[in-house]
């Protein structure tokens, strides 16, 4: 099947594009989605809320449509999302097939596989700096910490950082 196209300004055809950030819960998909979204001010974001469900489909088709927790979408909502020319989605479930079938160019970024032990150590250092309660040095992060955390938690950054934050809060502030 050929690439789908929507008519843009001046009748010019533009390709349909789908970027999915794919990985397990807590691996950083939403964080990466937020970083990509920051490059497109004025775009729409649909974020799943377990209590309230999905927000209404945005009326504007300007800029990419960003979707967090895409695995929770039902078929009806997915059919509406397929009307947008550009979709960027964080998802735990591979949604390549319906987008390809609708004529989209698809790019999948496996998020969990992108984080090495060294990169994880850098993330931990930034988070500790952010969570600091008082001036002064933060706990020293040794080179093996990232690898040890990956062995213990896999790529579940959310649980890993929650554990580290809890431990960090137990430290006494030295004056």
N, C-alpha and C positions, 0 to 999 in steps of 0.2 A: 504494500500500500504506500502511495506517495505521501510526501509531507503535506499536512493541512496548511491552509493559509486563510487569513482574514484580510479583508480589504481595509487598508489604512487610509490616511489622509491622501487626497488626490487620487484615490483609486489604486494606489500601490499596494501590492500584496505583501504581507509580512508573515514570516513563518510562526507557527505555534511552538512555544517552548515550555518545557517542564523540567525543573531541577528539583530532585528529591534528595534530601539529607536523610540518609537511611542508617538506622542503628537501634540498639536496645535502649530501654528506659535509662535515663540518667547519664547518657554518654556525652552530652553536650550539644545535641541537635538544636535545641531551642536557643541556646547561647549563640551558636553559629548562625541560625536563622535571624536572630536579632542583629548580628553584625552585618549580614547581607542587607537586611531591611533598612539599616541606617544609611545605606548608600542610595536609597530611593525615597526621599522625603515625600510625603503626600500619598504614598501607596496605601492599600488596604490590608489589614491583618484580620484573619479569622482565627481565634484561639478557642479551643474546646474548654468548656467549663463544666465539670461533672454535675454541678447543681443546676445551672441554667441552660446547659446545652450549647448549641452553636449560635453565634450572633446571626442576624440576617445577612444574606448575600449582599455585598456592597453594590450599589448601582453603577458606580464609576468603573470604567474599564481602562482608566489611565494608569500606567505603571503596572508592575507585577502585582498579582494577588499573592499574599503570603499567608500560609496556613501552618499552624502548629498542631501537633497531634493528629495528623491526617489519617492515621489508622482508625480513628473513631468515627470517621464520616460514613454515613449510610449511602446507599445507591442513589437516592433522590438528590441529596446534597452534592454528591460527586458529579451527577449529570449537570447540575447548575455550574459547578466549578469548571467543567470542561468547556464552558462558553467563553472563558477568559483566554486571551491570546498568550499570556505569560503567567505561569504559576510556579511559585517556589514553596516547597513543602517540607516540613520536618515530620518524619513518619517512622514508626517501628515496622510497618508492613510495606513490602515492595509494591508500589502502585504503577509500575512501568506499563503493564499490559493494557489497562483501560486508556491510558494517555496515548500510547502508541496506536492503539486501535482508532482513537479519535483524530489521528494525524499529527500528533505532537512530536517534535524532536525531543528526545529524553536524555538527560544526563543524571546519573546516580553518583552521589558522593557517599561512600561508606564511612560514616563519622567515627565509629569506635576504632576502626583500624588506623586512624590518623594520629593517634596519641601515643607517643613513645614514653618510656620512663623518664627521660630527660625533660620532655615537654611537660609531663605531669608535675615534675618537681618545680618547674617554673610557674605553673598554674597555682600550685600550693603556696609558693612564696608570694605571689600577687594577692591571693585570698587572705593570707595571714596579715600582709601589710594592710589590706582593706579593713580587716576585723580588729586591728590593734586597738587596745583600750587606753594606752598611755604612750608618751614618747619613749624612745629608746630602741635598742635592737630587738628584732623579732627572733624567735627561736631559729637556730641554724638548721638549714636543710642540707642533709648530706646526699651525695650523689645516688646512693642506693635506695633512697626513700620512694622515688617514683616507681621503681621496679617492684619494691615490696608491696606498695599499695595496689599495683596492678595484679600481683599474685593473689592478694587477699580479697579484692573487690571486683576483679575483672575490669571492665570499662564503665562501671557504674559510678561516674564522677559525683553524682548527686549524693549518694550514700557515703562515698569516700570523704567528700568535703564536709558533710554533716558530722561524721565521726571526728574529723580533725578539728572542726570548729568547737565541738563539745569538749574535746581535750584541751584546746587552746583556752577556752573560757575557765577551765579549772586551775590554770596557772595563776599564781599569786602575783599581784603587781608589786614590784620592788621599788621602794622610794629612795 
